[in-house]
Amino acid sequence: MVAQALFGSFFALLILNVPIGIALGLASVLAIIIAGVPLDMLAQGMITAVDSFPLMAVPFFILAGDLMGKGGISKRLLAVADVLVGRFPGGLAMVTVAASMFFGAISGSAPATVAAMGTMMIPEMVKAGYDKKFAAAAVAASGTIGVMIPPSIPMVIYGVSTGASIGDMFIAGVLPGILVGLSLMIWCYIYAKRKGLRGSDTRFTIKGLLKVCNYAKWALLVPVIILGGIYGGIFTPTEAAVVAVVYGFIAGVFIYRELKLPDVPSVVASSALTTATVLIIVGTATTFGRLLALEQVPTMLANAITSFSDSSVVVLLLINILLLIVGLFMDTLAAIIILAPILLPIATKVGLNPIHFGIIMVVNLAIGFVTPPLGVNLFVANGISGVPLEKLSKAVIPFFLVLLLTLFIITYIPDISMGIIQFVK
């Protein structure tokens, strides 16, 4: 009865377009009342959920991404990407993907990556003869890389929810993020060849590459400082987020001088609003997950999955299908908080490393950013481009299929996630 009320009211609220954090909270309140549990459970759950030192990395990475986005770093990353891939057929679309990979190593947020890249690249692609629907879809799909390449906010949440090393998650996400980016570039190349779209006239030379890398050196140093500092034992992932904020502020205000001091309060306010939204989701999703545990839903779900087969191939296939369905309706962070503690024991039972499983979860749920009805990246790209949501949803289908193929490669070839960790250790 309690589980039915929990899920029924939650999905009803989603259909009514209630924000995900509020929907989780209201559904939890209804279930608490029906279960006869004190309402204090919600408040206690929310406070306990956010009372975490590793979780402090989230607001700082959000602020760092906003500061760097406003401080001219996006423009310089695009310049580097243009030199690397701009000359190929479909060059502008490939530049968008490559720049999203670079920006993802700064922001840790998919919607932020779409906003930063889309504002500049969609008009440029349309001007160069690309179909506007394809341009918007390319930006939306590229934005998913923002949470796959470290630093990644969902990876932090997974680490907090399961106790997995956030530093290891960051390292494990590098190759999968690159693989996804290269796969999307290949599709952009195929599309451009079919449509007869040429790349830029810029010739690739080592001298030109070195020149543009020097132009963007302060932007390119960000992931080196973050990952190098974490694995060099200089600071923790949480401290790395603070370092990223300080670095982004100095680079934007004093080095590139594109972030003006009067603009800083508005950037901080915008980051605070995003942080508040994220933490409300974290708090209410934690309480939602505890209620599921009280009703033994995790045990029933685990038994249902393992009853089909003991084969790791089949179990991982079922988990991936479940996560893809969940990604249609539920925010990535909420899904990780609720499902990671449920699914991780099943994954480890069939021999999966917790870090590898975390990467599978993050990549899988990142696909939810481009799948309606939730599809946050689609809404951001729609707002930037003006392409109707239904047309944009159709245009993103080929990108979705590429992401799906890459997901299964990452799922069944563990070395893509674990290779660098094994090398480092």
Secondary structure, DSSP 8 states (H G I E B T S, - for coil): -HHHHHHHHHHHHHHTT--HHHHHHHHHHHHHHHHT--THHHHHHHHHHH--TGGGHHHHHHHHHHHHHHTTHHHHHHHHHHHHHTTSTTHHHHHHHHHHHHHHHHH--HHHHHHHHHHHHHHHHHHTT--HHHHHHHHHHHHGGGGTSSS-HHHHHHHHHH---HHHHHHHTHHHHHHHHHHHHHHHHHHHHHHT----S----HHHHHHHHHHTHHHHHHHHHHHHHHHTTSS-HHHHHHHHHHHHHHIIIIIS--S-GGGHHHHHHHHHHHHHHHHHHHHHHHHHHHHHHHTTHHHHHHHHHHHH-S-HHHHHHHHHHHHHHHHHHS-HHHHHHHHHHHHHHHHHHTT--HHHHHHHHHHHHHHGGGSTTT-HHHHHHHHHH---HHHHHHHTHHHHHHHHHHHHHHHH-THHHHHHHHHH-
